[in-house]
């Protein structure tokens, strides 16, 4: 995962950038689990979860970077700031 301290993938990291108590995020989680129980061919639950969440926004299906720019995902979350700080330290 981008924070280099936890297991996961990009979608796992991005899921931490959703605001707390977001009802659409919670619905995406329930819907993704239900779809998988019905045989949806998802690679992983977290991929279905984040893509479902993004599909139900005012502008559906934005790419991850655009979702950050549009403030759908919180680029000011503490974990995002930590990651940006690490990138700057490594590449500056």
PyMOL Python script that loads the backbone (N, CA, C, O; Angstrom):
from pymol import cmd

cmd.read_pdbstr("""\
ATOM      1  N   UNK A   1       0.842  -1.171   0.000  1.00  0.00           N
ATOM      2  CA  UNK A   1       0.000   0.000   0.000  1.00  0.00           C
ATOM      3  C   UNK A   1       0.893   1.242   0.000  1.00  0.00           C
ATOM      4  O   UNK A   1       2.031   1.172   0.465  1.00  0.00           O
ATOM      5  N   UNK A   2       0.410   2.361  -0.504  1.00  0.00           N
ATOM      6  CA  UNK A   2       1.259   3.547  -0.625  1.00  0.00           C
ATOM      7  C   UNK A   2       1.891   4.037   0.677  1.00  0.00           C
ATOM      8  O   UNK A   2       2.898   4.744   0.630  1.00  0.00           O
ATOM      9  N   UNK A   3       1.339   3.686   1.829  1.00  0.00           N
ATOM     10  CA  UNK A   3       1.963   4.166   3.060  1.00  0.00           C
ATOM     11  C   UNK A   3       3.107   3.251   3.525  1.00  0.00           C
ATOM     12  O   UNK A   3       3.756   3.538   4.530  1.00  0.00           O
ATOM     13  N   UNK A   4       3.351   2.172   2.812  1.00  0.00           N
ATOM     14  CA  UNK A   4       4.455   1.249   3.085  1.00  0.00           C
ATOM     15  C   UNK A   4       4.454   0.680   4.495  1.00  0.00           C
ATOM     16  O   UNK A   4       5.486   0.188   4.952  1.00  0.00           O
ATOM     17  N   UNK A   5       3.340   0.731   5.191  1.00  0.00           N
ATOM     18  CA  UNK A   5       3.300   0.154   6.528  1.00  0.00           C
ATOM     19  C   UNK A   5       2.135  -0.810   6.718  1.00  0.00           C
ATOM     20  O   UNK A   5       2.071  -1.498   7.737  1.00  0.00           O
ATOM     21  N   UNK A   6       1.224  -0.874   5.773  1.00  0.00           N
ATOM     22  CA  UNK A   6       0.081  -1.770   5.863  1.00  0.00           C
ATOM     23  C   UNK A   6      -0.060  -2.553   4.569  1.00  0.00           C
ATOM     24  O   UNK A   6       0.360  -2.106   3.501  1.00  0.00           O
ATOM     25  N   UNK A   7      -0.654  -3.723   4.687  1.00  0.00           N
ATOM     26  CA  UNK A   7      -0.950  -4.512   3.498  1.00  0.00           C
ATOM     27  C   UNK A   7      -2.149  -3.872   2.796  1.00  0.00           C
ATOM     28  O   UNK A   7      -3.009  -3.265   3.436  1.00  0.00           O
ATOM     29  N   UNK A   8      -2.189  -4.014   1.506  1.00  0.00           N
ATOM     30  CA  UNK A   8      -3.314  -3.485   0.754  1.00  0.00           C
ATOM     31  C   UNK A   8      -2.878  -3.018  -0.611  1.00  0.00           C
ATOM     32  O   UNK A   8      -1.751  -3.261  -1.043  1.00  0.00           O
ATOM     33  N   UNK A   9      -3.774  -2.354  -1.271  1.00  0.00           N
ATOM     34  CA  UNK A   9      -3.520  -1.861  -2.622  1.00  0.00           C
ATOM     35  C   UNK A   9      -3.960  -0.403  -2.698  1.00  0.00           C
ATOM     36  O   UNK A   9      -4.439   0.154  -1.711  1.00  0.00           O
ATOM     37  N   UNK A  10      -3.804   0.195  -3.829  1.00  0.00           N
ATOM     38  CA  UNK A  10      -4.152   1.600  -3.994  1.00  0.00           C
ATOM     39  C   UNK A  10      -5.581   1.873  -3.527  1.00  0.00           C
ATOM     40  O   UNK A  10      -5.832   2.867  -2.846  1.00  0.00           O
ATOM     41  N   UNK A  11      -6.502   1.010  -3.885  1.00  0.00           N
ATOM     42  CA  UNK A  11      -7.904   1.203  -3.497  1.00  0.00           C
ATOM     43  C   UNK A  11      -8.063   1.187  -1.975  1.00  0.00           C
ATOM     44  O   UNK A  11      -8.900   1.908  -1.432  1.00  0.00           O
ATOM     45  N   UNK A  12      -7.269   0.373  -1.291  1.00  0.00           N
ATOM     46  CA  UNK A  12      -7.303   0.342   0.179  1.00  0.00           C
ATOM     47  C   UNK A  12      -6.896   1.695   0.736  1.00  0.00           C
ATOM     48  O   UNK A  12      -7.532   2.217   1.652  1.00  0.00           O
ATOM     49  N   UNK A  13      -5.837   2.257   0.183  1.00  0.00           N
ATOM     50  CA  UNK A  13      -5.362   3.574   0.608  1.00  0.00           C
ATOM     51  C   UNK A  13      -6.420   4.635   0.320  1.00  0.00           C
ATOM     52  O   UNK A  13      -6.721   5.459   1.184  1.00  0.00           O
ATOM     53  N   UNK A  14      -6.979   4.622  -0.872  1.00  0.00           N
ATOM     54  CA  UNK A  14      -7.979   5.628  -1.251  1.00  0.00           C
ATOM     55  C   UNK A  14      -9.231   5.533  -0.386  1.00  0.00           C
ATOM     56  O   UNK A  14      -9.885   6.543  -0.127  1.00  0.00           O
ATOM     57  N   UNK A  15      -9.566   4.324   0.060  1.00  0.00           N
ATOM     58  CA  UNK A  15     -10.745   4.172   0.914  1.00  0.00           C
ATOM     59  C   UNK A  15     -10.586   4.930   2.221  1.00  0.00           C
ATOM     60  O   UNK A  15     -11.579   5.288   2.855  1.00  0.00           O
ATOM     61  N   UNK A  16      -9.335   5.182   2.635  1.00  0.00           N
ATOM     62  CA  UNK A  16      -9.086   5.945   3.856  1.00  0.00           C
ATOM     63  C   UNK A  16      -9.256   7.451   3.633  1.00  0.00           C
ATOM     64  O   UNK A  16      -9.161   8.237   4.575  1.00  0.00           O
ATOM     65  N   UNK A  17      -9.506   7.842   2.395  1.00  0.00           N
ATOM     66  CA  UNK A  17      -9.677   9.254   2.065  1.00  0.00           C
ATOM     67  C   UNK A  17     -11.149   9.649   1.940  1.00  0.00           C
ATOM     68  O   UNK A  17     -11.471  10.772   1.553  1.00  0.00           O
ATOM     69  N   UNK A  18     -12.035   8.709   2.274  1.00  0.00           N
ATOM     70  CA  UNK A  18     -13.473   8.997   2.279  1.00  0.00           C
ATOM     71  C   UNK A  18     -13.805   9.565   3.656  1.00  0.00           C
ATOM     72  O   UNK A  18     -13.337   9.059   4.676  1.00  0.00           O
ATOM     73  N   UNK A  19     -14.606  10.609   3.674  1.00  0.00           N
ATOM     74  CA  UNK A  19     -14.962  11.248   4.939  1.00  0.00           C
ATOM     75  C   UNK A  19     -15.699  10.308   5.879  1.00  0.00           C
ATOM     76  O   UNK A  19     -16.474   9.463   5.433  1.00  0.00           O
ATOM     77  N   UNK A  20     -15.462  10.452   7.182  1.00  0.00           N
ATOM     78  CA  UNK A  20     -16.140   9.598   8.159  1.00  0.00           C
ATOM     79  C   UNK A  20     -17.652   9.807   8.123  1.00  0.00           C
ATOM     80  O   UNK A  20     -18.129  10.930   7.962  1.00  0.00           O
ATOM     81  N   UNK A  21     -18.390   8.726   8.271  1.00  0.00           N
ATOM     82  CA  UNK A  21     -19.843   8.801   8.310  1.00  0.00           C
ATOM     83  C   UNK A  21     -20.514   9.052   6.975  1.00  0.00           C
ATOM     84  O   UNK A  21     -21.688   9.421   6.939  1.00  0.00           O
ATOM     85  N   UNK A  22     -19.806   8.864   5.886  1.00  0.00           N
ATOM     86  CA  UNK A  22     -20.374   9.071   4.545  1.00  0.00           C
ATOM     87  C   UNK A  22     -21.370   7.954   4.257  1.00  0.00           C
ATOM     88  O   UNK A  22     -20.983   6.791   4.138  1.00  0.00           O
ATOM     89  N   UNK A  23     -22.642   8.297   4.145  1.00  0.00           N
ATOM     90  CA  UNK A  23     -23.693   7.293   3.936  1.00  0.00           C
ATOM     91  C   UNK A  23     -23.558   6.556   2.612  1.00  0.00           C
ATOM     92  O   UNK A  23     -23.864   5.367   2.529  1.00  0.00           O
ATOM     93  N   UNK A  24     -23.105   7.247   1.585  1.00  0.00           N
ATOM     94  CA  UNK A  24     -22.931   6.596   0.281  1.00  0.00           C
ATOM     95  C   UNK A  24     -21.808   5.567   0.362  1.00  0.00           C
ATOM     96  O   UNK A  24     -21.905   4.495  -0.236  1.00  0.00           O
ATOM     97  N   UNK A  25     -20.742   5.886   1.101  1.00  0.00           N
ATOM     98  CA  UNK A  25     -19.641   4.938   1.295  1.00  0.00           C
ATOM     99  C   UNK A  25     -20.156   3.672   1.987  1.00  0.00           C
ATOM    100  O   UNK A  25     -19.826   2.555   1.586  1.00  0.00           O
ATOM    101  N   UNK A  26     -20.963   3.862   3.026  1.00  0.00           N
ATOM    102  CA  UNK A  26     -21.513   2.715   3.748  1.00  0.00           C
ATOM    103  C   UNK A  26     -22.426   1.888   2.831  1.00  0.00           C
ATOM    104  O   UNK A  26     -22.390   0.658   2.863  1.00  0.00           O
ATOM    105  N   UNK A  27     -23.228   2.555   2.030  1.00  0.00           N
ATOM    106  CA  UNK A  27     -24.111   1.845   1.093  1.00  0.00           C
ATOM    107  C   UNK A  27     -23.288   1.085   0.046  1.00  0.00           C
ATOM    108  O   UNK A  27     -23.637  -0.034  -0.331  1.00  0.00           O
ATOM    109  N   UNK A  28     -22.206   1.691  -0.415  1.00  0.00           N
ATOM    110  CA  UNK A  28     -21.335   1.016  -1.385  1.00  0.00           C
ATOM    111  C   UNK A  28     -20.752  -0.256  -0.782  1.00  0.00           C
ATOM    112  O   UNK A  28     -20.614  -1.261  -1.480  1.00  0.00           O
ATOM    113  N   UNK A  29     -20.408  -0.229   0.498  1.00  0.00           N
ATOM    114  CA  UNK A  29     -19.867  -1.422   1.167  1.00  0.00           C
ATOM    115  C   UNK A  29     -20.906  -2.537   1.214  1.00  0.00           C
ATOM    116  O   UNK A  29     -20.611  -3.682   0.869  1.00  0.00           O
ATOM    117  N   UNK A  30     -22.111  -2.205   1.638  1.00  0.00           N
ATOM    118  CA  UNK A  30     -23.185  -3.194   1.730  1.00  0.00           C
ATOM    119  C   UNK A  30     -23.531  -3.739   0.347  1.00  0.00           C
ATOM    120  O   UNK A  30     -23.707  -4.945   0.175  1.00  0.00           O
ATOM    121  N   UNK A  31     -23.627  -2.851  -0.630  1.00  0.00           N
ATOM    122  CA  UNK A  31     -23.977  -3.257  -1.998  1.00  0.00           C
ATOM    123  C   UNK A  31     -22.906  -4.141  -2.620  1.00  0.00           C
ATOM    124  O   UNK A  31     -23.221  -5.104  -3.320  1.00  0.00           O
ATOM    125  N   UNK A  32     -21.644  -3.818  -2.368  1.00  0.00           N
ATOM    126  CA  UNK A  32     -20.552  -4.616  -2.911  1.00  0.00           C
ATOM    127  C   UNK A  32     -20.574  -6.019  -2.324  1.00  0.00           C
ATOM    128  O   UNK A  32     -20.421  -7.000  -3.053  1.00  0.00           O
ATOM    129  N   UNK A  33     -20.762  -6.123  -1.015  1.00  0.00           N
ATOM    130  CA  UNK A  33     -20.853  -7.446  -0.377  1.00  0.00           C
ATOM    131  C   UNK A  33     -22.021  -8.242  -0.952  1.00  0.00           C
ATOM    132  O   UNK A  33     -21.886  -9.433  -1.232  1.00  0.00           O
ATOM    133  N   UNK A  34     -23.168  -7.585  -1.129  1.00  0.00           N
ATOM    134  CA  UNK A  34     -24.344  -8.259  -1.679  1.00  0.00           C
ATOM    135  C   UNK A  34     -24.076  -8.746  -3.100  1.00  0.00           C
ATOM    136  O   UNK A  34     -24.444  -9.865  -3.457  1.00  0.00           O
ATOM    137  N   UNK A  35     -23.440  -7.909  -3.902  1.00  0.00           N
ATOM    138  CA  UNK A  35     -23.133  -8.298  -5.285  1.00  0.00           C
ATOM    139  C   UNK A  35     -22.183  -9.489  -5.312  1.00  0.00           C
ATOM    140  O   UNK A  35     -22.346 -10.398  -6.125  1.00  0.00           O
ATOM    141  N   UNK A  36     -21.193  -9.485  -4.428  1.00  0.00           N
ATOM    142  CA  UNK A  36     -20.254 -10.612  -4.382  1.00  0.00           C
ATOM    143  C   UNK A  36     -20.964 -11.895  -3.940  1.00  0.00           C
ATOM    144  O   UNK A  36     -20.657 -12.979  -4.436  1.00  0.00           O
ATOM    145  N   UNK A  37     -21.908 -11.770  -3.016  1.00  0.00           N
ATOM    146  CA  UNK A  37     -22.681 -12.937  -2.578  1.00  0.00           C
ATOM    147  C   UNK A  37     -23.560 -13.493  -3.698  1.00  0.00           C
ATOM    148  O   UNK A  37     -23.907 -14.674  -3.704  1.00  0.00           O
ATOM    149  N   UNK A  38     -23.910 -12.627  -4.635  1.00  0.00           N
ATOM    150  CA  UNK A  38     -24.716 -13.056  -5.784  1.00  0.00           C
ATOM    151  C   UNK A  38     -23.855 -13.566  -6.941  1.00  0.00           C
ATOM    152  O   UNK A  38     -24.379 -13.983  -7.974  1.00  0.00           O
ATOM    153  N   UNK A  39     -22.528 -13.529  -6.762  1.00  0.00           N
ATOM    154  CA  UNK A  39     -21.634 -14.062  -7.783  1.00  0.00           C
ATOM    155  C   UNK A  39     -20.916 -13.034  -8.630  1.00  0.00           C
ATOM    156  O   UNK A  39     -20.332 -13.383  -9.655  1.00  0.00           O
ATOM    157  N   UNK A  40     -20.946 -11.773  -8.224  1.00  0.00           N
ATOM    158  CA  UNK A  40     -20.212 -10.756  -8.979  1.00  0.00           C
ATOM    159  C   UNK A  40     -18.748 -11.158  -9.071  1.00  0.00           C
ATOM    160  O   UNK A  40     -18.161 -11.612  -8.089  1.00  0.00           O
ATOM    161  N   UNK A  41     -18.173 -10.997 -10.222  1.00  0.00           N
ATOM    162  CA  UNK A  41     -16.808 -11.448 -10.461  1.00  0.00           C
ATOM    163  C   UNK A  41     -15.749 -10.421 -10.107  1.00  0.00           C
ATOM    164  O   UNK A  41     -14.813 -10.208 -10.878  1.00  0.00           O
ATOM    165  N   UNK A  42     -15.878  -9.792  -8.973  1.00  0.00           N
ATOM    166  CA  UNK A  42     -14.898  -8.796  -8.551  1.00  0.00           C
ATOM    167  C   UNK A  42     -13.607  -9.469  -8.109  1.00  0.00           C
ATOM    168  O   UNK A  42     -13.628 -10.537  -7.497  1.00  0.00           O
ATOM    169  N   UNK A  43     -12.474  -8.828  -8.428  1.00  0.00           N
ATOM    170  CA  UNK A  43     -11.182  -9.333  -7.952  1.00  0.00           C
ATOM    171  C   UNK A  43     -11.111  -9.261  -6.434  1.00  0.00           C
ATOM    172  O   UNK A  43     -10.765 -10.234  -5.765  1.00  0.00           O
ATOM    173  N   UNK A  44     -11.447  -8.082  -5.902  1.00  0.00           N
ATOM    174  CA  UNK A  44     -11.409  -7.863  -4.458  1.00  0.00           C
ATOM    175  C   UNK A  44     -12.582  -6.989  -4.063  1.00  0.00           C
ATOM    176  O   UNK A  44     -13.103  -6.219  -4.870  1.00  0.00           O
ATOM    177  N   UNK A  45     -12.986  -7.117  -2.825  1.00  0.00           N
ATOM    178  CA  UNK A  45     -14.109  -6.329  -2.328  1.00  0.00           C
ATOM    179  C   UNK A  45     -13.797  -4.831  -2.351  1.00  0.00           C
ATOM    180  O   UNK A  45     -14.652  -4.025  -2.717  1.00  0.00           O
ATOM    181  N   UNK A  46     -12.584  -4.460  -1.965  1.00  0.00           N
ATOM    182  CA  UNK A  46     -12.247  -3.040  -1.872  1.00  0.00           C
ATOM    183  C   UNK A  46     -12.302  -2.352  -3.244  1.00  0.00           C
ATOM    184  O   UNK A  46     -12.649  -1.174  -3.329  1.00  0.00           O
ATOM    185  N   UNK A  47     -11.968  -3.072  -4.302  1.00  0.00           N
ATOM    186  CA  UNK A  47     -12.061  -2.482  -5.643  1.00  0.00           C
ATOM    187  C   UNK A  47     -13.514  -2.183  -5.997  1.00  0.00           C
ATOM    188  O   UNK A  47     -13.818  -1.107  -6.512  1.00  0.00           O
ATOM    189  N   UNK A  48     -14.406  -3.121  -5.727  1.00  0.00           N
ATOM    190  CA  UNK A  48     -15.825  -2.899  -5.979  1.00  0.00           C
ATOM    191  C   UNK A  48     -16.381  -1.775  -5.134  1.00  0.00           C
ATOM    192  O   UNK A  48     -17.208  -0.985  -5.591  1.00  0.00           O
ATOM    193  N   UNK A  49     -15.927  -1.712  -3.915  1.00  0.00           N
ATOM    194  CA  UNK A  49     -16.401  -0.708  -2.959  1.00  0.00           C
ATOM    195  C   UNK A  49     -16.054   0.708  -3.437  1.00  0.00           C
ATOM    196  O   UNK A  49     -16.933   1.567  -3.511  1.00  0.00           O
ATOM    197  N   UNK A  50     -14.794   0.953  -3.758  1.00  0.00           N
ATOM    198  CA  UNK A  50     -14.384   2.314  -4.153  1.00  0.00           C
ATOM    199  C   UNK A  50     -14.992   2.710  -5.498  1.00  0.00           C
ATOM    200  O   UNK A  50     -15.384   3.862  -5.687  1.00  0.00           O
ATOM    201  N   UNK A  51     -15.071   1.763  -6.427  1.00  0.00           N
ATOM    202  CA  UNK A  51     -15.645   2.096  -7.735  1.00  0.00           C
ATOM    203  C   UNK A  51     -17.153   2.321  -7.641  1.00  0.00           C
ATOM    204  O   UNK A  51     -17.695   3.177  -8.341  1.00  0.00           O
ATOM    205  N   UNK A  52     -17.834   1.560  -6.783  1.00  0.00           N
ATOM    206  CA  UNK A  52     -19.271   1.801  -6.567  1.00  0.00           C
ATOM    207  C   UNK A  52     -19.490   3.182  -5.973  1.00  0.00           C
ATOM    208  O   UNK A  52     -20.371   3.926  -6.403  1.00  0.00           O
ATOM    209  N   UNK A  53     -18.678   3.512  -4.980  1.00  0.00           N
ATOM    210  CA  UNK A  53     -18.771   4.821  -4.339  1.00  0.00           C
ATOM    211  C   UNK A  53     -18.590   5.941  -5.363  1.00  0.00           C
ATOM    212  O   UNK A  53     -19.367   6.895  -5.391  1.00  0.00           O
ATOM    213  N   UNK A  54     -17.581   5.823  -6.188  1.00  0.00           N
ATOM    214  CA  UNK A  54     -17.329   6.861  -7.201  1.00  0.00           C
ATOM    215  C   UNK A  54     -18.428   6.895  -8.264  1.00  0.00           C
ATOM    216  O   UNK A  54     -18.707   7.948  -8.837  1.00  0.00           O
ATOM    217  N   UNK A  55     -19.047   5.749  -8.525  1.00  0.00           N
ATOM    218  CA  UNK A  55     -20.126   5.701  -9.524  1.00  0.00           C
ATOM    219  C   UNK A  55     -21.362   6.453  -9.062  1.00  0.00           C
ATOM    220  O   UNK A  55     -22.169   6.879  -9.889  1.00  0.00           O
ATOM    221  N   UNK A  56     -21.526   6.623  -7.754  1.00  0.00           N
ATOM    222  CA  UNK A  56     -22.727   7.250  -7.221  1.00  0.00           C
ATOM    223  C   UNK A  56     -22.512   8.704  -6.828  1.00  0.00           C
ATOM    224  O   UNK A  56     -23.239   9.228  -5.984  1.00  0.00           O
ATOM    225  N   UNK A  57     -21.537   9.352  -7.419  1.00  0.00           N
ATOM    226  CA  UNK A  57     -21.276  10.759  -7.160  1.00  0.00           C
ATOM    227  C   UNK A  57     -21.979  11.622  -8.212  1.00  0.00           C
ATOM    228  O   UNK A  57     -22.516  11.111  -9.195  1.00  0.00           O
ATOM    229  N   UNK A  58     -21.965  12.934  -7.988  1.00  0.00           N
ATOM    230  CA  UNK A  58     -22.621  13.862  -8.918  1.00  0.00           C
ATOM    231  C   UNK A  58     -22.089  13.677 -10.345  1.00  0.00           C
ATOM    232  O   UNK A  58     -22.853  13.695 -11.310  1.00  0.00           O
ATOM    233  N   UNK A  59     -20.769  13.499 -10.461  1.00  0.00           N
ATOM    234  CA  UNK A  59     -20.151  13.148 -11.741  1.00  0.00           C
ATOM    235  C   UNK A  59     -19.666  11.714 -11.591  1.00  0.00           C
ATOM    236  O   UNK A  59     -18.579  11.485 -11.062  1.00  0.00           O
ATOM    237  N   UNK A  60     -20.454  10.744 -12.050  1.00  0.00           N
ATOM    238  CA  UNK A  60     -20.150   9.344 -11.787  1.00  0.00           C
ATOM    239  C   UNK A  60     -18.881   8.836 -12.467  1.00  0.00           C
ATOM    240  O   UNK A  60     -18.546   9.234 -13.583  1.00  0.00           O
ATOM    241  N   UNK A  61     -18.190   7.950 -11.762  1.00  0.00           N
ATOM    242  CA  UNK A  61     -17.080   7.206 -12.342  1.00  0.00           C
ATOM    243  C   UNK A  61     -15.805   7.978 -12.592  1.00  0.00           C
ATOM    244  O   UNK A  61     -15.029   7.607 -13.472  1.00  0.00           O
ATOM    245  N   UNK A  62     -15.564   9.044 -11.842  1.00  0.00           N
ATOM    246  CA  UNK A  62     -14.331   9.802 -12.044  1.00  0.00           C
ATOM    247  C   UNK A  62     -13.108   8.935 -11.731  1.00  0.00           C
ATOM    248  O   UNK A  62     -13.154   8.109 -10.819  1.00  0.00           O
ATOM    249  N   UNK A  63     -12.023   9.119 -12.476  1.00  0.00           N
ATOM    250  CA  UNK A  63     -10.771   8.439 -12.128  1.00  0.00           C
ATOM    251  C   UNK A  63     -10.301   8.907 -10.749  1.00  0.00           C
ATOM    252  O   UNK A  63     -10.709   9.966 -10.272  1.00  0.00           O
ATOM    253  N   UNK A  64      -9.447   8.116 -10.123  1.00  0.00           N
ATOM    254  CA  UNK A  64      -9.009   8.414  -8.764  1.00  0.00           C
ATOM    255  C   UNK A  64      -8.419   9.818  -8.625  1.00  0.00           C
ATOM    256  O   UNK A  64      -8.797  10.555  -7.714  1.00  0.00           O
ATOM    257  N   UNK A  65      -7.517  10.189  -9.494  1.00  0.00           N
ATOM    258  CA  UNK A  65      -6.885  11.504  -9.405  1.00  0.00           C
ATOM    259  C   UNK A  65      -7.888  12.630  -9.529  1.00  0.00           C
ATOM    260  O   UNK A  65      -7.803  13.626  -8.811  1.00  0.00           O
ATOM    261  N   UNK A  66      -8.826  12.480 -10.427  1.00  0.00           N
ATOM    262  CA  UNK A  66      -9.861  13.497 -10.625  1.00  0.00           C
ATOM    263  C   UNK A  66     -10.785  13.555  -9.409  1.00  0.00           C
ATOM    264  O   UNK A  66     -11.230  14.634  -9.019  1.00  0.00           O
ATOM    265  N   UNK A  67     -11.074  12.399  -8.810  1.00  0.00           N
ATOM    266  CA  UNK A  67     -11.898  12.361  -7.595  1.00  0.00           C
ATOM    267  C   UNK A  67     -11.203  13.095  -6.447  1.00  0.00           C
ATOM    268  O   UNK A  67     -11.861  13.722  -5.617  1.00  0.00           O
ATOM    269  N   UNK A  68      -9.887  13.017  -6.405  1.00  0.00           N
ATOM    270  CA  UNK A  68      -9.130  13.788  -5.406  1.00  0.00           C
ATOM    271  C   UNK A  68      -9.235  15.282  -5.690  1.00  0.00           C
ATOM    272  O   UNK A  68      -9.514  16.071  -4.788  1.00  0.00           O
ATOM    273  N   UNK A  69      -9.015  15.664  -6.931  1.00  0.00           N
ATOM    274  CA  UNK A  69      -9.082  17.070  -7.328  1.00  0.00           C
ATOM    275  C   UNK A  69     -10.473  17.646  -7.093  1.00  0.00           C
ATOM    276  O   UNK A  69     -10.612  18.811  -6.719  1.00  0.00           O
ATOM    277  N   UNK A  70     -11.503  16.832  -7.312  1.00  0.00           N
ATOM    278  CA  UNK A  70     -12.892  17.273  -7.144  1.00  0.00           C
ATOM    279  C   UNK A  70     -13.333  17.232  -5.677  1.00  0.00           C
ATOM    280  O   UNK A  70     -14.480  17.554  -5.369  1.00  0.00           O
ATOM    281  N   UNK A  71     -12.437  16.840  -4.779  1.00  0.00           N
ATOM    282  CA  UNK A  71     -12.706  16.778  -3.336  1.00  0.00           C
ATOM    283  C   UNK A  71     -13.748  15.734  -2.966  1.00  0.00           C
ATOM    284  O   UNK A  71     -14.383  15.832  -1.916  1.00  0.00           O
ATOM    285  N   UNK A  72     -13.926  14.741  -3.820  1.00  0.00           N
ATOM    286  CA  UNK A  72     -14.770  13.599  -3.457  1.00  0.00           C
ATOM    287  C   UNK A  72     -13.986  12.730  -2.475  1.00  0.00           C
ATOM    288  O   UNK A  72     -14.537  12.226  -1.496  1.00  0.00           O
ATOM    289  N   UNK A  73     -12.715  12.567  -2.748  1.00  0.00           N
ATOM    290  CA  UNK A  73     -11.792  11.924  -1.814  1.00  0.00           C
ATOM    291  C   UNK A  73     -11.008  13.040  -1.138  1.00  0.00           C
ATOM    292  O   UNK A  73     -10.615  14.007  -1.790  1.00  0.00           O
ATOM    293  N   UNK A  74     -10.783  12.912   0.150  1.00  0.00           N
ATOM    294  CA  UNK A  74     -10.191  13.982   0.953  1.00  0.00           C
ATOM    295  C   UNK A  74      -8.669  13.988   0.875  1.00  0.00           C
ATOM    296  O   UNK A  74      -8.001  13.200   1.545  1.00  0.00           O
ATOM    297  N   UNK A  75      -8.134  14.873   0.061  1.00  0.00           N
ATOM    298  CA  UNK A  75      -6.680  14.969  -0.079  1.00  0.00           C
ATOM    299  C   UNK A  75      -6.032  15.599   1.151  1.00  0.00           C
ATOM    300  O   UNK A  75      -4.807  15.596   1.271  1.00  0.00           O
ATOM    301  N   UNK A  76      -6.830  16.134   2.058  1.00  0.00           N
ATOM    302  CA  UNK A  76      -6.296  16.713   3.293  1.00  0.00           C
ATOM    303  C   UNK A  76      -6.349  15.747   4.475  1.00  0.00           C
ATOM    304  O   UNK A  76      -6.015  16.129   5.597  1.00  0.00           O
ATOM    305  N   UNK A  77      -6.762  14.510   4.241  1.00  0.00           N
ATOM    306  CA  UNK A  77      -6.761  13.514   5.315  1.00  0.00           C
ATOM    307  C   UNK A  77      -5.334  13.330   5.819  1.00  0.00           C
ATOM    308  O   UNK A  77      -4.380  13.463   5.053  1.00  0.00           O
ATOM    309  N   UNK A  78      -5.192  13.030   7.086  1.00  0.00           N
ATOM    310  CA  UNK A  78      -3.860  12.914   7.688  1.00  0.00           C
ATOM    311  C   UNK A  78      -2.993  11.887   6.961  1.00  0.00           C
ATOM    312  O   UNK A  78      -1.801  12.117   6.758  1.00  0.00           O
ATOM    313  N   UNK A  79      -3.577  10.764   6.571  1.00  0.00           N
ATOM    314  CA  UNK A  79      -2.789   9.735   5.878  1.00  0.00           C
ATOM    315  C   UNK A  79      -2.318  10.233   4.513  1.00  0.00           C
ATOM    316  O   UNK A  79      -1.237   9.856   4.062  1.00  0.00           O
ATOM    317  N   UNK A  80      -3.110  11.072   3.850  1.00  0.00           N
ATOM    318  CA  UNK A  80      -2.696  11.656   2.564  1.00  0.00           C
ATOM    319  C   UNK A  80      -1.540  12.626   2.772  1.00  0.00           C
ATOM    320  O   UNK A  80      -0.580  12.630   2.001  1.00  0.00           O
ATOM    321  N   UNK A  81      -1.632  13.444   3.808  1.00  0.00           N
ATOM    322  CA  UNK A  81      -0.550  14.387   4.108  1.00  0.00           C
ATOM    323  C   UNK A  81       0.751  13.648   4.426  1.00  0.00           C
ATOM    324  O   UNK A  81       1.828  14.063   3.998  1.00  0.00           O
ATOM    325  N   UNK A  82       0.644  12.561   5.171  1.00  0.00           N
ATOM    326  CA  UNK A  82       1.826  11.761   5.497  1.00  0.00           C
ATOM    327  C   UNK A  82       2.453  11.195   4.233  1.00  0.00           C
ATOM    328  O   UNK A  82       3.674  11.213   4.076  1.00  0.00           O
ATOM    329  N   UNK A  83       1.619  10.693   3.334  1.00  0.00           N
ATOM    330  CA  UNK A  83       2.114  10.127   2.081  1.00  0.00           C
ATOM    331  C   UNK A  83       2.792  11.201   1.226  1.00  0.00           C
ATOM    332  O   UNK A  83       3.878  10.974   0.693  1.00  0.00           O
ATOM    333  N   UNK A  84       2.169  12.349   1.097  1.00  0.00           N
ATOM    334  CA  UNK A  84       2.752  13.443   0.304  1.00  0.00           C
ATOM    335  C   UNK A  84       4.084  13.880   0.919  1.00  0.00           C
ATOM    336  O   UNK A  84       5.044  14.142   0.195  1.00  0.00           O
ATOM    337  N   UNK A  85       4.143  13.958   2.235  1.00  0.00           N
ATOM    338  CA  UNK A  85       5.387  14.308   2.906  1.00  0.00           C
ATOM    339  C   UNK A  85       6.491  13.317   2.609  1.00  0.00           C
ATOM    340  O   UNK A  85       7.637  13.705   2.384  1.00  0.00           O
ATOM    341  N   UNK A  86       6.152  12.042   2.608  1.00  0.00           N
ATOM    342  CA  UNK A  86       7.133  10.989   2.304  1.00  0.00           C
ATOM    343  C   UNK A  86       7.626  11.116   0.859  1.00  0.00           C
ATOM    344  O   UNK A  86       8.826  11.018   0.599  1.00  0.00           O
ATOM    345  N   UNK A  87       6.701  11.334  -0.073  1.00  0.00           N
ATOM    346  CA  UNK A  87       7.079  11.479  -1.489  1.00  0.00           C
ATOM    347  C   UNK A  87       8.024  12.664  -1.662  1.00  0.00           C
ATOM    348  O   UNK A  87       9.029  12.556  -2.364  1.00  0.00           O
ATOM    349  N   UNK A  88       7.712  13.789  -1.031  1.00  0.00           N
ATOM    350  CA  UNK A  88       8.573  14.969  -1.131  1.00  0.00           C
ATOM    351  C   UNK A  88       9.953  14.690  -0.545  1.00  0.00           C
ATOM    352  O   UNK A  88      10.967  15.099  -1.112  1.00  0.00           O
ATOM    353  N   UNK A  89       9.992  14.003   0.573  1.00  0.00           N
ATOM    354  CA  UNK A  89      11.273  13.691   1.212  1.00  0.00           C
ATOM    355  C   UNK A  89      12.132  12.800   0.314  1.00  0.00           C
ATOM    356  O   UNK A  89      13.346  12.989   0.226  1.00  0.00           O
ATOM    357  N   UNK A  90      11.512  11.843  -0.343  1.00  0.00           N
ATOM    358  CA  UNK A  90      12.233  10.912  -1.185  1.00  0.00           C
ATOM    359  C   UNK A  90      12.723  11.595  -2.481  1.00  0.00           C
ATOM    360  O   UNK A  90      13.841  11.343  -2.930  1.00  0.00           O
ATOM    361  N   UNK A  91      11.886  12.452  -3.070  1.00  0.00           N
ATOM    362  CA  UNK A  91      12.205  12.954  -4.409  1.00  0.00           C
ATOM    363  C   UNK A  91      12.708  14.390  -4.456  1.00  0.00           C
ATOM    364  O   UNK A  91      13.007  14.888  -5.542  1.00  0.00           O
ATOM    365  N   UNK A  92      12.812  15.065  -3.334  1.00  0.00           N
ATOM    366  CA  UNK A  92      13.339  16.430  -3.376  1.00  0.00           C
ATOM    367  C   UNK A  92      14.820  16.445  -3.067  1.00  0.00           C
ATOM    368  O   UNK A  92      15.438  17.510  -3.057  1.00  0.00           O
TER     369      UNK A  92
END
""", "prot")
cmd.dss("prot")
cmd.show_as("cartoon", "prot")
cmd.util.cbc("prot")
cmd.orient("prot")
